[in-house]
């Protein structure tokens, strides 16, 4: 405990010295969320990164999120505790393949989930998150063909919600949400018959079919906190338990294990630690550096996304 307290003190001292803000995704370890200035999902953190006074953004999440923060804050230093904090969705969608698709289908509007590299964002017409993906697609004229990338489960969910037939979906998936098995959810429902099921739209269709509520990370938290129910089976990354228990300590939350690691944790998100956060504030590395042309092009679809309510 003493060692942890000392590291936290070092981080807070460095934060003051660097005039830094600490942003943390809901999937980070509890000890990081506890000292963050803002805890949120991708959309919330993208907005907050654009709206603070200071010189340094320490982004406790994965690399693509920090890239977005850098695009929105080109004159600020953006650091991430661990450069290897990637994302399976980013890795499933290389920019060369996106460019090749665009050459073959120049009439398609490219709607990219925020879980993409900055290079893919620069090739996109508009971005979306899980919280506004339906609204984004609905904002595009109905006769305009769409390429939705890279999450197949979110894409199928959006296609179902919008009734959009002229929408092609990339074949990428989240290694956490996509491997939640319906059979384990069925077992959890039998064990907790009074619990409501809440699920992230990156989950497979057979899991979503059993959900009482489907929404983004922050939307799931808000729903559980405001609901009159006292028990929930939560089909998303277990890092959200920090906010759930913080805002609704009297309620019970159950997490279903996925097939990959027999857990419900994102291995990329969990690469970040207090020690690495301290070091990145001290050394200002790993630092996000993006070519000016890529930042300029990526900013356009990001701002289009942020403009959709």
C-alpha positions in Angstrom: 0.0 0.0 0.0 2.8 2.4 0.9 4.5 1.8 -2.5 1.3 2.5 -4.3 0.7 5.7 -2.3 4.2 6.9 -3.1 3.7 6.3 -6.8 0.4 8.1 -6.8 2.1 11.1 -5.0 4.8 11.1 -7.7 2.2 11.0 -10.5 0.3 13.9 -8.9 3.5 15.9 -8.5 4.5 15.3 -12.1 1.0 16.1 -13.2 1.2 19.5 -11.6 4.7 20.1 -12.9 3.8 19.2 -16.4 0.5 21.0 -16.4 -1.1 17.7 -17.4 -4.5 16.3 -17.5 -5.1 12.5 -16.9 -7.7 10.9 -19.0 -8.7 7.3 -18.3 -11.0 4.9 -20.1 -13.5 2.9 -18.2 -11.5 -0.3 -19.0 -8.4 0.9 -17.1 -7.4 -0.6 -13.7 -9.2 0.9 -10.7 -6.1 2.5 -9.3 -5.7 4.5 -12.5 -9.3 5.5 -12.7 -9.1 6.7 -9.1 -6.6 9.4 -9.9 -7.8 10.4 -13.4 -9.3 13.9 -14.0 -11.8 12.4 -16.4 -13.1 8.8 -16.7 -15.2 8.0 -19.8 -15.7 6.2 -23.0 -14.1 7.0 -26.4 -16.6 9.8 -27.3 -16.5 11.5 -23.9 -12.7 11.4 -23.7 -12.4 12.8 -27.3 -14.5 15.7 -26.3 -12.7 16.3 -23.0 -9.3 16.1 -24.7 -10.4 19.2 -26.7 -11.5 21.2 -23.7 -8.9 21.8 -20.9 -6.2 24.2 -20.0 -2.7 22.6 -19.9 0.3 21.4 -21.8 0.2 17.6 -21.6 -2.4 15.0 -22.0 -1.7 11.6 -20.4 -4.1 9.3 -22.0 -4.7 6.1 -20.1 -6.4 4.0 -22.7 -5.2 2.5 -26.0 -3.1 4.1 -28.7 -5.8 5.0 -31.1 -7.6 7.1 -28.4 -4.4 9.1 -27.8 -4.1 9.6 -31.5 -7.5 11.2 -31.6 -6.6 13.4 -28.6 -3.5 14.5 -30.5 -5.5 15.4 -33.6 -7.8 17.5 -31.5 -4.8 19.0 -29.6 -2.0 19.4 -32.2 0.0 21.9 -30.0 -0.1 19.8 -26.9 2.1 16.8 -25.9 0.1 13.6 -25.8 1.6 10.5 -24.0 0.4 7.0 -23.3 1.8 4.8 -20.5 2.4 1.8 -22.8 3.0 2.2 -26.6 1.9 -1.5 -27.0 -1.6 -0.7 -25.8 -3.2 -1.4 -29.2 -6.6 -2.7 -30.2 -7.7 -5.8 -32.1 -10.1 -3.6 -34.1 -7.3 -1.3 -35.2 -5.2 -4.3 -36.2 -8.0 -5.9 -38.2 -8.3 -2.8 -40.4 -5.0 -1.8 -42.1 -5.1 1.5 -44.0 -3.8 -0.1 -47.2 -6.9 -2.3 -47.5 -9.2 0.6 -46.8 -7.5 2.6 -49.6 -7.9 -0.3 -51.9 -11.6 -0.6 -51.1 -12.1 3.1 -51.7 -10.5 2.8 -55.2 -13.0 0.0 -56.1 -16.0 1.7 -54.5 -15.5 5.5 -54.8 -19.3 6.1 -54.3 -19.3 4.7 -50.7 -19.4 6.9 -47.7 -16.7 5.5 -45.3 -18.0 5.5 -41.7 -15.3 4.5 -39.4 -15.7 3.4 -35.8 -13.4 5.4 -33.5 -11.5 2.2 -32.8 -9.3 2.7 -35.9 -5.8 4.1 -36.5 -5.4 7.8 -37.3 -4.3 6.7 -40.9 -7.7 5.0 -41.4 -9.5 8.0 -39.9 -7.8 10.2 -42.5 -9.3 8.0 -45.2 -12.8 8.2 -43.7 -15.7 10.5 -44.4 -17.1 10.5 -40.8 -16.3 8.7 -37.6 -18.7 7.2 -35.0 -18.6 5.6 -31.5 -20.8 2.9 -30.1 -22.9 5.7 -28.5 -23.7 7.6 -31.7 -23.2 5.1 -34.6 -26.9 4.7 -35.3 -27.3 8.5 -35.4 -24.2 8.9 -37.7 -25.5 6.4 -40.2 -29.0 7.9 -40.1 -27.4 11.3 -40.9 -26.2 10.0 -44.3 -28.7 10.1 -47.2 -30.6 6.8 -47.5 -29.6 6.2 -51.1 -25.9 6.7 -50.4 -24.0 3.3 -50.1 -21.9 3.0 -46.9 -18.8 1.2 -45.8 -18.9 0.7 -42.0 -15.6 -0.3 -40.4 -14.1 -2.2 -38.7 -16.4 -3.9 -36.1 -18.7 -6.5 -37.7 -21.0 -6.8 -34.6 -21.5 -3.1 -34.1 -22.0 -2.8 -37.9 -24.7 -5.5 -37.9 -26.4 -3.9 -34.9 -26.4 -0.5 -36.7 -27.7 -2.0 -39.9 -30.5 -3.6 -38.0 -31.4 -0.4 -36.1 -31.3 1.8 -39.2 -32.8 -0.7 -41.7 -30.0 0.2 -44.0 -29.5 -2.4 -46.8 -26.9 -0.6 -48.8 -24.3 -0.9 -46.1 -21.1 -3.0 -46.3 -19.5 -4.1 -43.1 -15.8 -4.7 -42.4 -14.9 -8.1 -40.9 -13.1 -6.9 -37.7 -14.0 -7.7 -34.1 -13.2 -6.9 -30.5 -11.3 -9.7 -28.9 -13.2 -9.1 -25.6 -16.8 -8.5 -26.7 -16.8 -10.8 -29.8 -15.8 -13.8 -27.7 -18.6 -13.5 -25.1 -20.4 -16.9 -25.6 -24.2 -16.9 -25.5 -24.1 -20.2 -23.6 -22.3 -18.6 -20.7 -24.8 -15.7 -20.7 -27.6 -18.3 -20.6 -26.0 -20.0 -17.6 -25.6 -16.6 -15.9 -29.2 -15.8 -16.4 -30.2 -19.1 -14.8 -27.9 -18.4 -11.8 -29.2 -14.8 -11.4 -32.9 -14.9 -12.6 -33.7 -11.4 -11.2 -30.8 -9.7 -13.0 -31.2 -7.6 -16.1 -28.8 -8.1 -19.0 -27.0 -5.1 -20.3 -24.7 -5.5 -23.3 -22.3 -3.5 -25.5 -23.2 -3.5 -29.2 -19.7 -5.1 -30.0 -21.1 -8.3 -28.6 -22.3 -11.1 -30.9 -25.9 -11.0 -32.2 -27.0 -14.0 -30.1 -25.8 -12.2 -27.0 -27.5 -8.9 -28.0 -30.7 -10.9 -28.6 -30.8 -11.7 -24.8 -30.1 -8.2 -23.6 -32.6 -6.0 -21.8 -30.5 -3.0 -22.7 -27.8 -2.3 -25.4 -25.6 0.7 -25.3 -22.1 2.2 -25.2 -19.9 1.8 -22.1 -21.1 5.0 -20.5 -24.7 4.4 -21.5 -24.6 1.0 -19.8 -23.2 2.5 -16.6 -25.9 5.2 -16.7 -28.6 2.7 -17.3 -27.6 0.5 -14.4 -27.2 3.4 -12.0 -30.6 4.9 -12.9 -32.5 1.6 -13.2 -34.9 0.4 -10.4 -33.4 -3.0 -10.7 -30.9 -4.2 -8.2 -28.9 -6.8 -10.2 -27.3 -6.8 -13.6 -25.4 -9.2 -15.8 -22.9 -6.9 -17.6 -21.7 -7.9 -21.0 -18.7 -5.7 -21.5 -15.2 -5.2 -20.1 -15.1 -5.6 -16.4 -13.2 -2.4 -15.8 -16.7 -0.7 -15.8 -17.2 -2.3 -12.3 -15.3 0.7 -10.8 -17.8 3.2 -11.9 -20.8 0.9 -11.4 -19.8 0.2 -7.8 -18.9 3.9 -7.2 -22.2 5.2 -8.3 -24.4 2.3 -7.3 -22.7 0.5 -4.4 -26.0 -1.1 -3.2 -26.4 -3.0 -6.5 -25.0 -6.3 -7.7 -23.1 -6.7 -10.9 -22.1 -10.0 -12.6 -19.6 -10.3 -15.4 -19.5 -13.2 -17.9 -16.1 -14.6 -18.9 -15.2 -14.7 -22.6 -13.5 -17.5 -24.5 -10.1 -15.9 -25.1 -8.7 -15.5 -21.6 -11.6 -17.0 -19.5 -12.0 -13.4 -18.1 -13.6 -10.2 -19.2 -10.6 -7.9 -19.4 -9.0 -6.3 -22.4 -5.3 -7.3 -22.4 -4.3 -4.1 -24.3 -6.0 -1.8 -21.8 -4.4 -3.6 -18.9 -0.9 -2.9 -20.1 -1.1 0.5 -18.6 0.0 0.7 -14.9 0.6 3.3 -12.3 4.4 2.8 -12.7 4.2 3.4 -16.5 1.9 6.4 -16.0 4.5 7.9 -13.7 7.3 7.2 -16.1 5.5 8.6 -19.1 4.8 11.9 -17.3 8.4 12.1 -16.1 9.9 11.3 -19.5 7.1 12.6 -21.7 7.3 9.3 -23.6 5.9 7.3 -25.3 4.7 10.3 -27.2 2.1 10.4 -29.9 3.6 12.0 -33.1 1.5 12.3 -36.2 2.4 13.9 -39.6 0.6 17.2 -40.1 -1.1 16.1 -43.3 -2.6 13.1 -41.6 -3.8 15.2 -38.6 -5.4 17.7 -41.0 -7.2 15.0 -42.9 -8.2 13.0 -39.8 -9.6 16.1 -38.1 -12.4 16.5 -40.7 -14.2 13.2 -40.0 -13.6 13.6 -36.2 -15.2 17.1 -36.2 -18.1 15.8 -38.3 -18.7 13.1 -35.7 -18.5 15.5 -32.8 -21.1 17.7 -34.6 -23.7 15.0 -34.6 -25.8 15.0 -31.5 
